[in-house]
Amino acid sequence: MNIKDVVIVGGGPVGLFMGLCLHHRGIPFTIIEKRTEIISGSRSLGIHPVSLELFAELGIAETFIDAGLKVERGHAHSGEKILGTIDFKDCPKPFNFILLLAQSETERLLKERLLEVAPDSYIENAEVSSLDQQDDFVRLDIKKDGKTHSVETGYVIGCDGKNSFVREALGIRFKGENYPDTYIIGDFEESTEFGKDAVVYLPKEGLIECFPLPNNMRRWVVKTDSYINEPSPELIADLVSKRIAASVDPSTCTTHSSFGVQHFIADRFIVDRVLLAGDAAHVVSPIGGQGMNLGWIDAWHLANVMSFCRGISKDLPIADMFVYETKQKPMAKKVAKRAELNMKLGRSTAFPTLKHQFVSSMLKSPLQNKMAEFFTMRGLETWWI
Ligand SMILES: Cc1cc2nc3c(=O)[nH]c(=O)nc-3n(C[C@H](O)[C@H](O)[C@H](O)COP(=O)(O)OP(=O)(O)OC[C@H]3O[C@@H](n4cnc5c(N)ncnc54)[C@H](O)[C@@H]3O)c2cc1C
């Protein structure tokens, strides 16, 4: 098995982007991914301006923009009337919009690009099953085609998601909890008059969000009182109709699921020669759509740190790489707080009128710009060493 200086465990959206960032910095790497197929289904949708800026650095922004859908406005709605509008058009150009693209398509495009620029860097259908850190290298066991290959590499980056094997192998605590909030989500044929606008409804029974999708579809996210084990398109349609009197046609649903939400953060993002990025390092509430984008920011910064350290010494000085944790961990906490606020705003309330008045006055005040910044992941400190 041909293994390079850095092994990235996991070829999800963050692992793939991590590979592209290392390639950009001229650092040889190998991605080990256990799946052979990209997971379809309803997960991330929003690509934020801050990520598009990073994509532009890698020369891939246009590919994504061509495939996705630009959302320039979002409305807050009580269910009966529009409370206010956030306009992203006044945000810094050229990425003054949120790009909507299904996570499966995002992963497909990232993988396509990776295979174009570094074809021998991606090994799929291969699972990392043990990790042993030594002073000068990391030994990994990789299961592939019924055999276990024992390999050595300089550094390992765990991009292996929230149940990270890498994190667990290092015994790093993952601190956090499940929120009580639960949702059902489904993609349906467009049935609203909102065109390319996103809408957040705040009825007293709890949040409903809907986002435009390519191919004349719209994604609906509906807050539920408890986790629904067997969600159905009919249930989503029924809740939408009862809460906000809108109609969606269950027969047009292409994918649907239930999800609960959590926030978790790893105690350490780096232990000697092993680092964590993406959901392996932190999980934030998906309401607000920031988890994958945060993982990309991790990857960008980590590649910069590695490149800087390689400039000093071919063997990356571990002490200097520690800056990755000292900077990225506070950012992850900040994003988690923002996502939490976003989610809490959608909870059911005994005082819906008060909430509507609050949201309406915010959106009609100069704070509207601050809210646009908040929703587009602006105002996070980007850093350099
Ligand atoms: C309903 C929902 C909506 C969301 N919406 C958004 C959104 O709009 N915007 C946003 O930014 N985020 C959103 N998120 C969050 C986003 O989906 C995650 O943050 C993102 O998938 C994390 O990417 P990752 O690459 O870190 O981990 P993952 O996507 O979990 O990928 C990890 C990869 O590692 C592989 N792997 C695991 N273990 C091993 C092993 N031992 N060996 C080899 N390979 C391994 C897995 O097969 C997988 O491919 C949403 C999440 C949900 C649930």
The ligand as an SDF file (V2000), in Angstrom:
LIG
                    3D

 53 58  0  0  0  0  0  0  0  0999 V2000
  -29.6120   17.1190    8.8370 C   0  0  0  0  0  0  0  0  0  0  0  0
  -28.2470   17.7470    8.7650 C   0  0  0  0  0  0  0  0  0  0  0  0
  -28.1110   18.9450    8.0710 C   0  0  0  0  0  0  0  0  0  0  0  0
  -26.8510   19.5530    8.0060 C   0  0  0  0  0  0  0  0  0  0  0  0
  -26.7330   20.7510    7.3380 N   0  0  0  0  0  0  0  0  0  0  0  0
  -25.5250   21.3550    7.2780 C   0  0  0  0  0  0  0  0  0  0  0  0
  -25.3550   22.5640    6.5180 C   0  0  0  0  0  0  0  0  0  0  0  0
  -26.2910   23.0660    5.8860 O   0  0  0  0  0  0  0  0  0  0  0  0
  -24.1320   23.1450    6.5040 N   0  0  0  0  0  0  0  0  0  0  0  0
  -23.0710   22.5990    7.1710 C   0  0  0  0  0  0  0  0  0  0  0  0
  -21.9750   23.1900    7.1470 O   0  0  0  0  0  0  0  0  0  0  0  0
  -23.1890   21.4330    7.8620 N   0  0  0  0  0  0  0  0  0  0  0  0
  -24.3780   20.7990    7.9260 C   0  0  0  0  0  0  0  0  0  0  0  0
  -24.4930   19.6110    8.5690 N   0  0  0  0  0  0  0  0  0  0  0  0
  -23.3020   18.9970    9.1960 C   0  0  0  0  0  0  0  0  0  0  0  0
  -22.5060   18.2070    8.1630 C   0  0  0  0  0  0  0  0  0  0  0  0
  -23.2900   17.1920    7.5650 O   0  0  0  0  0  0  0  0  0  0  0  0
  -21.2830   17.5870    8.8750 C   0  0  0  0  0  0  0  0  0  0  0  0
  -20.6360   18.5980    9.6260 O   0  0  0  0  0  0  0  0  0  0  0  0
  -20.3030   16.9980    7.8630 C   0  0  0  0  0  0  0  0  0  0  0  0
  -20.8010   15.8260    7.2490 O   0  0  0  0  0  0  0  0  0  0  0  0
  -18.9730   16.6170    8.5810 C   0  0  0  0  0  0  0  0  0  0  0  0
  -18.0730   16.1700    7.6170 O   0  0  0  0  0  0  0  0  0  0  0  0
  -16.8460   15.2600    8.0360 P   0  0  0  0  0  0  0  0  0  0  0  0
  -16.1000   14.9840    6.7640 O   0  0  0  0  0  0  0  0  0  0  0  0
  -16.1320   15.8670    9.1810 O   0  0  0  0  0  0  0  0  0  0  0  0
  -17.4830   13.9110    8.6070 O   0  0  0  0  0  0  0  0  0  0  0  0
  -18.3980   12.8260    7.8450 P   0  0  0  0  0  0  0  0  0  0  0  0
  -19.2890   13.4710    6.8440 O   0  0  0  0  0  0  0  0  0  0  0  0
  -19.0380   12.0290    8.9190 O   0  0  0  0  0  0  0  0  0  0  0  0
  -17.3520   11.9350    7.0510 O   0  0  0  0  0  0  0  0  0  0  0  0
  -16.4770   11.0490    7.7420 C   0  0  0  0  0  0  0  0  0  0  0  0
  -15.9430   10.0390    6.7500 C   0  0  0  0  0  0  0  0  0  0  0  0
  -14.9880    9.2030    7.4050 O   0  0  0  0  0  0  0  0  0  0  0  0
  -15.1750    7.8690    6.9830 C   0  0  0  0  0  0  0  0  0  0  0  0
  -14.6250    6.9990    8.0500 N   0  0  0  0  0  0  0  0  0  0  0  0
  -15.0530    6.9210    9.3380 C   0  0  0  0  0  0  0  0  0  0  0  0
  -14.2690    6.0750   10.0400 N   0  0  0  0  0  0  0  0  0  0  0  0
  -13.3200    5.6160    9.1880 C   0  0  0  0  0  0  0  0  0  0  0  0
  -12.2280    4.6930    9.3270 C   0  0  0  0  0  0  0  0  0  0  0  0
  -11.9450    4.1220   10.4960 N   0  0  0  0  0  0  0  0  0  0  0  0
  -11.4600    4.4380    8.2250 N   0  0  0  0  0  0  0  0  0  0  0  0
  -11.7380    5.0310    7.0220 C   0  0  0  0  0  0  0  0  0  0  0  0
  -12.7700    5.8990    6.8550 N   0  0  0  0  0  0  0  0  0  0  0  0
  -13.5510    6.1880    7.9100 C   0  0  0  0  0  0  0  0  0  0  0  0
  -16.6960    7.7410    6.8000 C   0  0  0  0  0  0  0  0  0  0  0  0
  -17.0230    6.6720    5.9330 O   0  0  0  0  0  0  0  0  0  0  0  0
  -17.0340    9.1120    6.2110 C   0  0  0  0  0  0  0  0  0  0  0  0
  -16.9700    9.1190    4.8010 O   0  0  0  0  0  0  0  0  0  0  0  0
  -25.7400   18.9580    8.6420 C   0  0  0  0  0  0  0  0  0  0  0  0
  -25.8770   17.7330    9.3380 C   0  0  0  0  0  0  0  0  0  0  0  0
  -27.1270   17.1280    9.3850 C   0  0  0  0  0  0  0  0  0  0  0  0
  -27.2740   15.8270   10.1300 C   0  0  0  0  0  0  0  0  0  0  0  0
  1  2  1  0
  2  3  1  0
  2 52  2  0
  3  4  2  0
  4  5  1  0
  4 50  1  0
  5  6  2  0
  6  7  1  0
  6 13  1  0
  7  8  2  0
  7  9  1  0
  9 10  1  0
 10 11  2  0
 10 12  1  0
 12 13  2  0
 13 14  1  0
 14 15  1  0
 14 50  1  0
 15 16  1  0
 16 17  1  0
 16 18  1  0
 18 19  1  0
 18 20  1  0
 20 21  1  0
 20 22  1  0
 22 23  1  0
 23 24  1  0
 24 25  2  0
 24 26  1  0
 24 27  1  0
 27 28  1  0
 28 29  2  0
 28 30  1  0
 28 31  1  0
 31 32  1  0
 32 33  1  0
 33 34  1  0
 33 48  1  0
 34 35  1  0
 35 36  1  0
 35 46  1  0
 36 37  1  0
 36 45  1  0
 37 38  2  0
 38 39  1  0
 39 40  1  0
 39 45  2  0
 40 41  1  0
 40 42  2  0
 42 43  1  0
 43 44  2  0
 44 45  1  0
 46 47  1  0
 46 48  1  0
 48 49  1  0
 50 51  2  0
 51 52  1  0
 52 53  1  0
M  END
$$$$
